[in-house]
Amino acid sequence: MKSALAAFMGLALTATVIVALLFMVGYKVVDDEITGPDGYSDTVTKVASPETSASQARK
């Protein structure tokens, strides 16, 4: 019984470590895509706001 539990805990620990590593790599990739050069944040700040006549009252 102890060896079966030890084997299960070993597999569970291995799976947890693999998932954590994949999460960290994925998080870094997404973070670099958002904040890196030519990333999403940089693209949003470069977009010119459209000129509209929204300040004028409509009749």
C-alpha distance matrix in Angstrom:
0.0 3.8 5.5 5.2 6.3 8.6 10.0 10.7 12.3 14.2 15.6 16.5 18.3 20.0 21.2 22.4 24.4 25.9 27.0 28.5 30.4 31.7 32.8 34.6 36.4 37.4 38.6 40.7 42.2 43.2 44.5 46.6 47.9 49.0 50.4 51.3 54.8 56.0 52.9 53.0 54.2 57.0 58.0 58.3 60.5 62.8 63.5 66.9 67.3 69.6 73.0 73.7 76.3 73.8 75.8 78.8 79.3 79.4 82.1
3.8 0.0 3.8 5.5 5.1 6.0 8.5 9.8 10.4 12.1 14.2 15.1 16.2 18.1 19.8 20.7 22.3 24.2 25.5 26.6 28.4 30.1 31.2 32.6 34.5 35.8 36.9 38.8 40.5 41.6 42.7 44.7 46.3 47.4 48.6 49.4 52.9 54.3 51.3 51.5 52.6 55.3 56.5 56.8 58.9 61.2 62.1 65.6 66.0 68.5 71.9 72.7 75.4 72.9 74.8 77.9 78.5 78.7 81.5
5.5 3.8 0.0 3.8 5.4 5.0 6.0 8.5 9.8 10.3 12.3 14.0 15.1 16.3 18.2 19.7 20.9 22.4 24.2 25.5 26.9 28.5 30.0 31.4 33.0 34.4 35.8 37.5 39.0 40.4 41.6 43.4 44.9 46.3 47.5 48.1 51.5 52.8 50.0 50.4 51.7 54.2 55.4 55.9 58.0 60.1 61.1 64.7 65.2 67.7 71.2 72.1 74.9 72.6 74.6 77.7 78.4 78.6 81.5
5.2 5.5 3.8 0.0 3.8 5.4 5.1 6.2 8.6 9.8 10.7 12.2 14.2 15.3 16.5 18.2 20.0 21.2 22.5 24.2 25.9 27.1 28.5 30.3 31.8 32.8 34.3 36.3 37.6 38.8 40.3 42.2 43.4 44.7 46.2 46.9 50.3 51.4 48.5 48.7 50.1 52.7 53.7 54.1 56.4 58.5 59.3 62.8 63.3 65.6 69.1 69.9 72.6 70.3 72.4 75.4 76.0 76.1 78.8
6.3 5.1 5.4 3.8 0.0 3.8 5.4 5.1 6.1 8.5 9.9 10.3 12.0 14.1 15.2 16.2 18.2 19.9 20.9 22.2 24.2 25.6 26.6 28.3 30.2 31.2 32.4 34.5 36.0 37.0 38.3 40.4 41.7 42.8 44.2 45.1 48.6 49.8 46.8 46.8 48.0 50.8 51.8 52.1 54.3 56.6 57.4 60.8 61.2 63.6 67.1 67.8 70.5 68.1 70.0 73.1 73.6 73.9 76.7
8.6 6.0 5.0 5.4 3.8 0.0 3.8 5.4 5.1 6.0 8.6 9.7 10.4 12.1 14.1 15.1 16.4 18.3 19.9 20.9 22.5 24.3 25.5 26.8 28.6 30.0 31.2 33.0 34.6 35.9 37.0 38.9 40.5 41.8 42.9 43.6 47.0 48.4 45.6 45.9 47.0 49.6 50.9 51.4 53.4 55.6 56.6 60.1 60.7 63.2 66.7 67.7 70.4 68.1 70.0 73.2 73.9 74.3 77.2
10.0 8.5 6.0 5.1 5.4 3.8 0.0 3.8 5.5 5.1 6.3 8.6 9.9 10.6 12.3 14.2 15.4 16.6 18.4 20.0 21.2 22.6 24.3 25.9 27.2 28.5 30.1 31.9 33.2 34.6 36.0 37.7 39.1 40.6 41.9 42.4 45.8 47.0 44.2 44.6 46.0 48.5 49.5 50.2 52.4 54.4 55.3 58.9 59.6 62.0 65.5 66.5 69.4 67.2 69.3 72.4 73.1 73.3 76.2
10.7 9.8 8.5 6.2 5.1 5.4 3.8 0.0 3.8 5.4 5.2 6.1 8.6 9.8 10.5 12.2 14.2 15.4 16.4 18.2 20.0 21.1 22.3 24.3 25.9 26.7 28.2 30.3 31.6 32.6 34.2 36.1 37.3 38.6 40.1 40.9 44.3 45.4 42.4 42.5 43.9 46.6 47.5 48.0 50.3 52.4 53.1 56.6 57.1 59.4 63.0 63.8 66.6 64.3 66.4 69.4 70.1 70.2 73.1
12.3 10.4 9.8 8.6 6.1 5.1 5.5 3.8 0.0 3.8 5.4 4.9 6.0 8.4 9.7 10.3 12.1 14.1 15.2 16.2 18.2 19.8 20.8 22.3 24.3 25.4 26.5 28.5 30.2 31.2 32.4 34.4 35.9 37.0 38.2 39.1 42.6 43.9 40.9 41.1 42.2 44.9 46.1 46.5 48.5 50.8 51.7 55.2 55.7 58.2 61.7 62.6 65.4 63.0 65.0 68.1 68.8 69.2 72.1
14.2 12.1 10.3 9.8 8.5 6.0 5.1 5.4 3.8 0.0 3.8 5.5 5.2 6.1 8.6 9.9 10.6 12.3 14.3 15.4 16.6 18.4 19.9 21.2 22.7 24.3 25.6 27.2 28.8 30.3 31.4 33.1 34.7 36.2 37.3 37.8 41.2 42.6 39.8 40.3 41.5 44.0 45.2 45.9 47.9 50.0 51.1 54.7 55.4 58.0 61.5 62.6 65.5 63.4 65.3 68.5 69.4 69.8 72.8
15.6 14.2 12.3 10.7 9.9 8.6 6.3 5.2 5.4 3.8 0.0 3.8 5.5 5.0 6.1 8.5 9.9 10.5 12.2 14.1 15.4 16.5 18.2 20.0 21.2 22.3 24.1 25.9 27.0 28.4 29.9 31.6 32.9 34.4 35.9 36.4 39.7 40.8 38.0 38.4 39.9 42.4 43.3 44.0 46.3 48.2 49.1 52.7 53.4 55.8 59.4 60.4 63.4 61.3 63.4 66.5 67.4 67.6 70.5
16.5 15.1 14.0 12.2 10.3 9.7 8.6 6.1 4.9 5.5 3.8 0.0 3.8 5.4 5.1 6.1 8.6 9.9 10.6 12.2 14.3 15.4 16.3 18.3 20.1 20.9 22.2 24.4 25.8 26.7 28.1 30.2 31.4 32.6 34.1 34.9 38.4 39.5 36.5 36.6 37.9 40.6 41.6 42.0 44.2 46.4 47.2 50.7 51.2 53.7 57.2 58.1 60.9 58.7 60.7 63.8 64.6 64.9 67.8
18.3 16.2 15.1 14.2 12.0 10.4 9.9 8.6 6.0 5.2 5.5 3.8 0.0 3.8 5.5 5.1 6.2 8.6 9.9 10.5 12.3 14.3 15.2 16.5 18.4 19.8 20.9 22.6 24.4 25.6 26.7 28.6 30.2 31.4 32.5 33.2 36.8 38.1 35.2 35.6 36.7 39.2 40.6 41.1 43.0 45.2 46.3 49.9 50.5 53.2 56.7 57.8 60.6 58.5 60.4 63.6 64.5 65.0 68.1
20.0 18.1 16.3 15.3 14.1 12.1 10.6 9.8 8.4 6.1 5.0 5.4 3.8 0.0 3.8 5.4 5.2 6.2 8.7 9.9 10.7 12.4 14.2 15.5 16.7 18.3 19.9 21.4 22.7 24.4 25.7 27.2 28.7 30.3 31.5 31.9 35.2 36.5 33.8 34.5 35.8 38.1 39.3 40.2 42.2 44.2 45.3 48.9 49.8 52.4 55.9 57.2 60.2 58.2 60.2 63.4 64.5 64.9 68.0
21.2 19.8 18.2 16.5 15.2 14.1 12.3 10.5 9.7 8.6 6.1 5.1 5.5 3.8 0.0 3.8 5.5 5.1 6.1 8.5 9.9 10.6 12.2 14.3 15.5 16.3 18.1 20.1 21.1 22.3 24.0 25.8 26.9 28.4 30.0 30.5 33.9 34.9 32.0 32.3 33.8 36.3 37.3 38.0 40.2 42.2 43.0 46.6 47.4 49.8 53.4 54.5 57.4 55.4 57.6 60.7 61.6 61.9 64.9
22.4 20.7 19.7 18.2 16.2 15.1 14.2 12.2 10.3 9.9 8.5 6.1 5.1 5.4 3.8 0.0 3.8 5.5 5.2 6.1 8.6 9.9 10.5 12.3 14.3 15.2 16.2 18.4 20.0 20.9 22.1 24.2 25.6 26.7 28.0 29.0 32.5 33.7 30.6 30.8 32.0 34.6 35.8 36.2 38.3 40.5 41.5 45.0 45.6 48.2 51.7 52.8 55.7 53.5 55.5 58.7 59.7 60.1 63.1
24.4 22.3 20.9 20.0 18.2 16.4 15.4 14.2 12.1 10.6 9.9 8.6 6.2 5.2 5.5 3.8 0.0 3.8 5.5 5.1 6.2 8.6 9.8 10.5 12.3 14.1 15.2 16.6 18.4 19.9 20.9 22.5 24.3 25.7 26.7 27.2 30.7 32.1 29.3 30.0 31.1 33.4 34.8 35.6 37.5 39.5 40.8 44.4 45.3 48.0 51.5 52.8 55.8 53.9 55.8 59.0 60.2 60.8 64.0
25.9 24.2 22.4 21.2 19.9 18.3 16.6 15.4 14.1 12.3 10.5 9.9 8.6 6.2 5.1 5.5 3.8 0.0 3.8 5.4 5.2 6.2 8.6 10.0 10.7 12.2 14.1 15.5 16.6 18.3 19.8 21.2 22.6 24.4 25.7 25.9 29.2 30.4 27.7 28.4 29.9 32.2 33.3 34.2 36.3 38.1 39.3 42.9 43.9 46.5 50.1 51.5 54.6 52.7 54.8 58.0 59.3 59.6 62.8
27.0 25.5 24.2 22.5 20.9 19.9 18.4 16.4 15.2 14.3 12.2 10.6 9.9 8.7 6.1 5.2 5.5 3.8 0.0 3.8 5.5 5.1 6.1 8.6 9.9 10.4 12.0 14.2 15.3 16.2 17.9 19.8 20.9 22.3 23.9 24.6 28.1 29.0 26.0 26.2 27.7 30.2 31.2 31.8 34.1 36.1 36.9 40.5 41.3 43.8 47.4 48.6 51.6 49.6 51.7 54.9 56.0 56.3 59.5
28.5 26.6 25.5 24.2 22.2 20.9 20.0 18.2 16.2 15.4 14.1 12.2 10.5 9.9 8.5 6.1 5.1 5.4 3.8 0.0 3.8 5.5 5.0 6.2 8.7 9.8 10.4 12.3 14.3 15.3 16.2 18.2 19.9 20.9 22.1 22.9 26.5 27.8 24.8 25.2 26.2 28.7 30.1 30.7 32.6 34.8 35.9 39.5 40.3 43.0 46.5 47.8 50.8 48.8 50.7 54.0 55.2 55.8 59.0
30.4 28.4 26.9 25.9 24.2 22.5 21.2 20.0 18.2 16.6 15.4 14.3 12.3 10.7 9.9 8.6 6.2 5.2 5.5 3.8 0.0 3.8 5.4 5.1 6.2 8.5 9.8 10.7 12.4 14.3 15.2 16.6 18.4 20.0 21.0 21.2 24.6 26.1 23.4 24.3 25.5 27.7 29.1 30.1 31.9 33.8 35.2 38.8 40.0 42.7 46.3 47.9 51.0 49.3 51.2 54.5 55.9 56.5 59.8
31.7 30.1 28.5 27.1 25.6 24.3 22.6 21.1 19.8 18.4 16.5 15.4 14.3 12.4 10.6 9.9 8.6 6.2 5.1 5.5 3.8 0.0 3.8 5.5 5.2 6.0 8.4 9.9 10.5 12.2 14.0 15.3 16.5 18.3 19.8 20.1 23.4 24.4 21.6 22.3 23.9 26.1 27.1 28.2 30.3 32.0 33.1 36.8 37.9 40.5 44.1 45.6 48.7 47.1 49.2 52.4 53.8 54.2 57.4
32.8 31.2 30.0 28.5 26.6 25.5 24.3 22.3 20.8 19.9 18.2 16.3 15.2 14.2 12.2 10.5 9.8 8.6 6.1 5.0 5.4 3.8 0.0 3.8 5.5 5.1 5.9 8.5 9.8 10.4 11.9 14.0 15.2 16.3 17.9 18.8 22.3 23.3 20.2 20.4 21.7 24.3 25.4 26.0 28.1 30.1 31.2 34.7 35.6 38.2 41.8 43.1 46.2 44.3 46.4 49.6 50.9 51.4 54.7
34.6 32.6 31.4 30.3 28.3 26.8 25.9 24.3 22.3 21.2 20.0 18.3 16.5 15.5 14.3 12.3 10.5 10.0 8.6 6.2 5.1 5.5 3.8 0.0 3.8 5.5 5.1 6.2 8.7 10.0 10.4 12.2 14.2 15.3 16.1 16.8 20.4 21.9 19.0 19.8 20.7 22.9 24.5 25.4 27.0 29.1 30.5 34.1 35.2 38.1 41.6 43.2 46.3 44.6 46.4 49.7 51.3 52.0 55.4
36.4 34.5 33.0 31.8 30.2 28.6 27.2 25.9 24.3 22.7 21.2 20.1 18.4 16.7 15.5 14.3 12.3 10.7 9.9 8.7 6.2 5.2 5.5 3.8 0.0 3.8 5.5 5.2 6.3 8.7 9.8 10.6 12.4 14.4 15.4 15.3 18.6 19.9 17.4 18.6 20.0 21.8 23.2 24.5 26.3 27.9 29.4 33.1 34.5 37.3 40.8 42.6 45.9 44.4 46.4 49.7 51.4 52.0 55.4
37.4 35.8 34.4 32.8 31.2 30.0 28.5 26.7 25.4 24.3 22.3 20.9 19.8 18.3 16.3 15.2 14.1 12.2 10.4 9.8 8.5 6.0 5.1 5.5 3.8 0.0 3.8 5.4 5.1 6.2 8.5 9.9 10.6 12.4 14.2 14.7 17.9 18.6 15.7 16.3 18.1 20.2 21.1 22.2 24.4 26.0 27.1 30.8 32.0 34.6 38.2 39.8 43.0 41.5 43.6 46.8 48.4 48.8 52.2
38.6 36.9 35.8 34.3 32.4 31.2 30.1 28.2 26.5 25.6 24.1 22.2 20.9 19.9 18.1 16.2 15.2 14.1 12.0 10.4 9.8 8.4 5.9 5.1 5.5 3.8 0.0 3.8 5.5 5.2 5.9 8.5 9.8 10.6 11.9 13.1 16.7 17.8 14.5 14.9 15.9 18.4 19.8 20.4 22.3 24.4 25.6 29.2 30.2 33.1 36.6 38.2 41.3 39.6 41.5 44.8 46.4 47.1 50.5
40.7 38.8 37.5 36.3 34.5 33.0 31.9 30.3 28.5 27.2 25.9 24.4 22.6 21.4 20.1 18.4 16.6 15.5 14.2 12.3 10.7 9.9 8.5 6.2 5.2 5.4 3.8 0.0 3.8 5.5 5.0 6.0 8.4 9.8 10.3 10.6 14.2 15.8 13.0 14.3 15.2 17.0 18.8 20.0 21.5 23.3 25.0 28.6 30.1 33.0 36.5 38.4 41.7 40.3 42.0 45.4 47.2 48.1 51.6
42.2 40.5 39.0 37.6 36.0 34.6 33.2 31.6 30.2 28.8 27.0 25.8 24.4 22.7 21.1 20.0 18.4 16.6 15.3 14.3 12.4 10.5 9.8 8.7 6.3 5.1 5.5 3.8 0.0 3.8 5.5 5.2 6.2 8.7 10.2 9.8 13.0 13.8 11.2 12.6 14.4 16.0 17.1 18.7 20.6 21.9 23.4 27.1 28.7 31.5 35.0 37.0 40.4 39.2 41.2 44.4 46.3 46.9 50.4
43.2 41.6 40.4 38.8 37.0 35.9 34.6 32.6 31.2 30.3 28.4 26.7 25.6 24.4 22.3 20.9 19.9 18.3 16.2 15.3 14.3 12.2 10.4 10.0 8.7 6.2 5.2 5.5 3.8 0.0 3.8 5.5 5.0 6.2 8.7 9.6 12.8 13.1 9.8 10.1 11.9 14.2 15.0 16.0 18.3 19.9 21.0 24.7 25.9 28.6 32.2 33.9 37.2 35.8 37.9 41.1 42.9 43.4 46.9
44.5 42.7 41.6 40.3 38.3 37.0 36.0 34.2 32.4 31.4 29.9 28.1 26.7 25.7 24.0 22.1 20.9 19.8 17.9 16.2 15.2 14.0 11.9 10.4 9.8 8.5 5.9 5.0 5.5 3.8 0.0 3.8 5.4 5.2 6.0 7.6 11.3 12.4 9.2 9.8 10.4 12.6 14.3 15.2 16.7 18.7 20.3 23.9 25.2 28.2 31.6 33.5 36.7 35.3 37.1 40.4 42.3 43.2 46.8
46.6 44.7 43.4 42.2 40.4 38.9 37.7 36.1 34.4 33.1 31.6 30.2 28.6 27.2 25.8 24.2 22.5 21.2 19.8 18.2 16.6 15.3 14.0 12.2 10.6 9.9 8.5 6.0 5.2 5.5 3.8 0.0 3.8 5.4 5.3 4.8 8.3 9.9 7.4 9.4 10.3 11.4 13.3 15.0 16.3 17.7 19.7 23.3 25.1 28.2 31.6 33.8 37.2 36.1 37.9 41.2 43.4 44.3 47.9
47.9 46.3 44.9 43.4 41.7 40.5 39.1 37.3 35.9 34.7 32.9 31.4 30.2 28.7 26.9 25.6 24.3 22.6 20.9 19.9 18.4 16.5 15.2 14.2 12.4 10.6 9.8 8.4 6.2 5.0 5.4 3.8 0.0 3.8 5.9 5.7 8.2 8.2 5.2 6.7 8.9 10.1 10.9 12.8 14.8 15.8 17.3 21.0 22.8 25.6 29.1 31.2 34.7 33.7 35.8 38.9 41.1 41.7 45.2
49.0 47.4 46.3 44.7 42.8 41.8 40.6 38.6 37.0 36.2 34.4 32.6 31.4 30.3 28.4 26.7 25.7 24.4 22.3 20.9 20.0 18.3 16.3 15.3 14.4 12.4 10.6 9.8 8.7 6.2 5.2 5.4 3.8 0.0 3.8 6.0 8.6 8.5 4.8 4.6 5.7 8.0 9.3 10.2 12.1 13.8 15.2 18.9 20.3 23.2 26.7 28.7 32.0 30.9 32.7 36.0 38.1 38.9 42.5
50.4 48.6 47.5 46.2 44.2 42.9 41.9 40.1 38.2 37.3 35.9 34.1 32.5 31.5 30.0 28.0 26.7 25.7 23.9 22.1 21.0 19.8 17.9 16.1 15.4 14.2 11.9 10.3 10.2 8.7 6.0 5.3 5.9 3.8 0.0 3.8 6.8 8.1 5.4 6.6 5.7 7.1 9.7 10.8 11.5 13.4 15.7 19.0 20.7 24.0 27.2 29.5 32.8 31.7 33.2 36.6 38.9 40.1 43.7
51.3 49.4 48.1 46.9 45.1 43.6 42.4 40.9 39.1 37.8 36.4 34.9 33.2 31.9 30.5 29.0 27.2 25.9 24.6 22.9 21.2 20.1 18.8 16.8 15.3 14.7 13.1 10.6 9.8 9.6 7.6 4.8 5.7 6.0 3.8 0.0 3.8 6.2 4.9 8.0 8.1 7.8 10.3 12.5 13.0 13.9 16.5 20.0 22.2 25.4 28.6 31.2 34.6 33.9 35.4 38.7 41.2 42.3 46.0
54.8 52.9 51.5 50.3 48.6 47.0 45.8 44.3 42.6 41.2 39.7 38.4 36.8 35.2 33.9 32.5 30.7 29.2 28.1 26.5 24.6 23.4 22.3 20.4 18.6 17.9 16.7 14.2 13.0 12.8 11.3 8.3 8.2 8.6 6.8 3.8 0.0 3.8 5.2 8.7 8.9 6.8 9.0 12.0 12.0 12.0 14.9 18.2 20.9 24.0 27.0 29.9 33.4 33.1 34.7 37.8 40.5 41.6 45.3
56.0 54.3 52.8 51.4 49.8 48.4 47.0 45.4 43.9 42.6 40.8 39.5 38.1 36.5 34.9 33.7 32.1 30.4 29.0 27.8 26.1 24.4 23.3 21.9 19.9 18.6 17.8 15.8 13.8 13.1 12.4 9.9 8.2 8.5 8.1 6.2 3.8 0.0 3.8 6.8 8.0 5.7 6.2 9.8 10.5 9.8 12.2 15.7 18.4 21.2 24.4 27.3 30.8 30.7 32.5 35.5 38.2 39.0 42.7
52.9 51.3 50.0 48.5 46.8 45.6 44.2 42.4 40.9 39.8 38.0 36.5 35.2 33.8 32.0 30.6 29.3 27.7 26.0 24.8 23.4 21.6 20.2 19.0 17.4 15.7 14.5 13.0 11.2 9.8 9.2 7.4 5.2 4.8 5.4 4.9 5.2 3.8 0.0 3.8 5.6 5.3 6.1 8.7 10.2 10.8 12.6 16.3 18.5 21.3 24.8 27.2 30.7 30.1 32.0 35.1 37.6 38.4 42.0
53.0 51.5 50.4 48.7 46.8 45.9 44.6 42.5 41.1 40.3 38.4 36.6 35.6 34.5 32.3 30.8 30.0 28.4 26.2 25.2 24.3 22.3 20.4 19.8 18.6 16.3 14.9 14.3 12.6 10.1 9.8 9.4 6.7 4.6 6.6 8.0 8.7 6.8 3.8 0.0 3.8 5.5 5.0 6.2 8.7 10.0 10.9 14.6 16.1 18.9 22.4 24.6 28.0 27.1 29.1 32.2 34.5 35.2 38.8
54.2 52.6 51.7 50.1 48.0 47.0 46.0 43.9 42.2 41.5 39.9 37.9 36.7 35.8 33.8 32.0 31.1 29.9 27.7 26.2 25.5 23.9 21.7 20.7 20.0 18.1 15.9 15.2 14.4 11.9 10.4 10.3 8.9 5.7 5.7 8.1 8.9 8.0 5.6 3.8 0.0 3.8 5.4 5.2 6.4 8.8 10.4 13.7 15.1 18.4 21.6 23.8 27.1 26.0 27.6 31.0 33.3 34.4 38.1
57.0 55.3 54.2 52.7 50.8 49.6 48.5 46.6 44.9 44.0 42.4 40.6 39.2 38.1 36.3 34.6 33.4 32.2 30.2 28.7 27.7 26.1 24.3 22.9 21.8 20.2 18.4 17.0 16.0 14.2 12.6 11.4 10.1 8.0 7.1 7.8 6.8 5.7 5.3 5.5 3.8 0.0 3.8 5.5 5.3 6.4 9.0 12.3 14.5 17.8 20.9 23.6 26.9 26.4 27.9 31.2 33.8 35.0 38.7
58.0 56.5 55.4 53.7 51.8 50.9 49.5 47.5 46.1 45.2 43.3 41.6 40.6 39.3 37.3 35.8 34.8 33.3 31.2 30.1 29.1 27.1 25.4 24.5 23.2 21.1 19.8 18.8 17.1 15.0 14.3 13.3 10.9 9.3 9.7 10.3 9.0 6.2 6.1 5.0 5.4 3.8 0.0 3.8 5.5 5.2 6.5 10.2 12.5 15.3 18.7 21.3 24.8 24.5 26.4 29.4 32.0 32.8 36.5
58.3 56.8 55.9 54.1 52.1 51.4 50.2 48.0 46.5 45.9 44.0 42.0 41.1 40.2 38.0 36.2 35.6 34.2 31.8 30.7 30.1 28.2 26.0 25.4 24.5 22.2 20.4 20.0 18.7 16.0 15.2 15.0 12.8 10.2 10.8 12.5 12.0 9.8 8.7 6.2 5.2 5.5 3.8 0.0 3.8 5.4 5.5 8.8 10.1 13.2 16.5 18.8 22.2 21.5 23.3 26.5 28.9 29.9 33.5
60.5 58.9 58.0 56.4 54.3 53.4 52.4 50.3 48.5 47.9 46.3 44.2 43.0 42.2 40.2 38.3 37.5 36.3 34.1 32.6 31.9 30.3 28.1 27.0 26.3 24.4 22.3 21.5 20.6 18.3 16.7 16.3 14.8 12.1 11.5 13.0 12.0 10.5 10.2 8.7 6.4 5.3 5.5 3.8 0.0 3.8 5.7 8.0 9.8 13.3 16.1 18.8 22.0 21.5 22.8 26.1 28.8 30.2 33.9
62.8 61.2 60.1 58.5 56.6 55.6 54.4 52.4 50.8 50.0 48.2 46.4 45.2 44.2 42.2 40.5 39.5 38.1 36.1 34.8 33.8 32.0 30.1 29.1 27.9 26.0 24.4 23.3 21.9 19.9 18.7 17.7 15.8 13.8 13.4 13.9 12.0 9.8 10.8 10.0 8.8 6.4 5.2 5.4 3.8 0.0 3.8 6.3 9.3 12.4 15.2 18.2 21.7 21.8 23.3 26.2 29.2 30.4 34.1
63.5 62.1 61.1 59.3 57.4 56.6 55.3 53.1 51.7 51.1 49.1 47.2 46.3 45.3 43.0 41.5 40.8 39.3 36.9 35.9 35.2 33.1 31.2 30.5 29.4 27.1 25.6 25.0 23.4 21.0 20.3 19.7 17.3 15.2 15.7 16.5 14.9 12.2 12.6 10.9 10.4 9.0 6.5 5.5 5.7 3.8 0.0 3.8 6.4 9.1 12.3 15.1 18.7 18.8 20.7 23.5 26.3 27.2 30.8
66.9 65.6 64.7 62.8 60.8 60.1 58.9 56.6 55.2 54.7 52.7 50.7 49.9 48.9 46.6 45.0 44.4 42.9 40.5 39.5 38.8 36.8 34.7 34.1 33.1 30.8 29.2 28.6 27.1 24.7 23.9 23.3 21.0 18.9 19.0 20.0 18.2 15.7 16.3 14.6 13.7 12.3 10.2 8.8 8.0 6.3 3.8 0.0 3.8 6.3 8.9 12.1 15.6 16.1 17.8 20.4 23.5 24.6 28.2
67.3 66.0 65.2 63.3 61.2 60.7 59.6 57.1 55.7 55.4 53.4 51.2 50.5 49.8 47.4 45.6 45.3 43.9 41.3 40.3 40.0 37.9 35.6 35.2 34.5 32.0 30.2 30.1 28.7 25.9 25.2 25.1 22.8 20.3 20.7 22.2 20.9 18.4 18.5 16.1 15.1 14.5 12.5 10.1 9.8 9.3 6.4 3.8 0.0 3.8 6.5 9.1 12.5 12.6 14.3 17.1 20.0 21.1 24.8
69.6 68.5 67.7 65.6 63.6 63.2 62.0 59.4 58.2 58.0 55.8 53.7 53.2 52.4 49.8 48.2 48.0 46.5 43.8 43.0 42.7 40.5 38.2 38.1 37.3 34.6 33.1 33.0 31.5 28.6 28.2 28.2 25.6 23.2 24.0 25.4 24.0 21.2 21.3 18.9 18.4 17.8 15.3 13.2 13.3 12.4 9.1 6.3 3.8 0.0 3.8 6.1 9.8 10.6 12.9 15.0 17.9 18.6 22.1
73.0 71.9 71.2 69.1 67.1 66.7 65.5 63.0 61.7 61.5 59.4 57.2 56.7 55.9 53.4 51.7 51.5 50.1 47.4 46.5 46.3 44.1 41.8 41.6 40.8 38.2 36.6 36.5 35.0 32.2 31.6 31.6 29.1 26.7 27.2 28.6 27.0 24.4 24.8 22.4 21.6 20.9 18.7 16.5 16.1 15.2 12.3 8.9 6.5 3.8 0.0 3.8 7.0 8.7 10.5 12.2 15.5 16.4 19.9
73.7 72.7 72.1 69.9 67.8 67.7 66.5 63.8 62.6 62.6 60.4 58.1 57.8 57.2 54.5 52.8 52.8 51.5 48.6 47.8 47.9 45.6 43.1 43.2 42.6 39.8 38.2 38.4 37.0 33.9 33.5 33.8 31.2 28.7 29.5 31.2 29.9 27.3 27.2 24.6 23.8 23.6 21.3 18.8 18.8 18.2 15.1 12.1 9.1 6.1 3.8 0.0 3.7 5.4 7.9 9.2 12.1 12.7 16.3
76.3 75.4 74.9 72.6 70.5 70.4 69.4 66.6 65.4 65.5 63.4 60.9 60.6 60.2 57.4 55.7 55.8 54.6 51.6 50.8 51.0 48.7 46.2 46.3 45.9 43.0 41.3 41.7 40.4 37.2 36.7 37.2 34.7 32.0 32.8 34.6 33.4 30.8 30.7 28.0 27.1 26.9 24.8 22.2 22.0 21.7 18.7 15.6 12.5 9.8 7.0 3.7 0.0 3.8 5.4 5.6 8.7 9.6 13.1
73.8 72.9 72.6 70.3 68.1 68.1 67.2 64.3 63.0 63.4 61.3 58.7 58.5 58.2 55.4 53.5 53.9 52.7 49.6 48.8 49.3 47.1 44.3 44.6 44.4 41.5 39.6 40.3 39.2 35.8 35.3 36.1 33.7 30.9 31.7 33.9 33.1 30.7 30.1 27.1 26.0 26.4 24.5 21.5 21.5 21.8 18.8 16.1 12.6 10.6 8.7 5.4 3.8 0.0 3.8 5.4 7.6 8.8 12.5
75.8 74.8 74.6 72.4 70.0 70.0 69.3 66.4 65.0 65.3 63.4 60.7 60.4 60.2 57.6 55.5 55.8 54.8 51.7 50.7 51.2 49.2 46.4 46.4 46.4 43.6 41.5 42.0 41.2 37.9 37.1 37.9 35.8 32.7 33.2 35.4 34.7 32.5 32.0 29.1 27.6 27.9 26.4 23.3 22.8 23.3 20.7 17.8 14.3 12.9 10.5 7.9 5.4 3.8 0.0 3.8 6.5 9.2 12.7
78.8 77.9 77.7 75.4 73.1 73.2 72.4 69.4 68.1 68.5 66.5 63.8 63.6 63.4 60.7 58.7 59.0 58.0 54.9 54.0 54.5 52.4 49.6 49.7 49.7 46.8 44.8 45.4 44.4 41.1 40.4 41.2 38.9 36.0 36.6 38.7 37.8 35.5 35.1 32.2 31.0 31.2 29.4 26.5 26.1 26.2 23.5 20.4 17.1 15.0 12.2 9.2 5.6 5.4 3.8 0.0 3.8 6.4 9.6
79.3 78.5 78.4 76.0 73.6 73.9 73.1 70.1 68.8 69.4 67.4 64.6 64.5 64.5 61.6 59.7 60.2 59.3 56.0 55.2 55.9 53.8 50.9 51.3 51.4 48.4 46.4 47.2 46.3 42.9 42.3 43.4 41.1 38.1 38.9 41.2 40.5 38.2 37.6 34.5 33.3 33.8 32.0 28.9 28.8 29.2 26.3 23.5 20.0 17.9 15.5 12.1 8.7 7.6 6.5 3.8 0.0 3.8 6.6
79.4 78.7 78.6 76.1 73.9 74.3 73.3 70.2 69.2 69.8 67.6 64.9 65.0 64.9 61.9 60.1 60.8 59.6 56.3 55.8 56.5 54.2 51.4 52.0 52.0 48.8 47.1 48.1 46.9 43.4 43.2 44.3 41.7 38.9 40.1 42.3 41.6 39.0 38.4 35.2 34.4 35.0 32.8 29.9 30.2 30.4 27.2 24.6 21.1 18.6 16.4 12.7 9.6 8.8 9.2 6.4 3.8 0.0 3.8
82.1 81.5 81.5 78.8 76.7 77.2 76.2 73.1 72.1 72.8 70.5 67.8 68.1 68.0 64.9 63.1 64.0 62.8 59.5 59.0 59.8 57.4 54.7 55.4 55.4 52.2 50.5 51.6 50.4 46.9 46.8 47.9 45.2 42.5 43.7 46.0 45.3 42.7 42.0 38.8 38.1 38.7 36.5 33.5 33.9 34.1 30.8 28.2 24.8 22.1 19.9 16.3 13.1 12.5 12.7 9.6 6.6 3.8 0.0
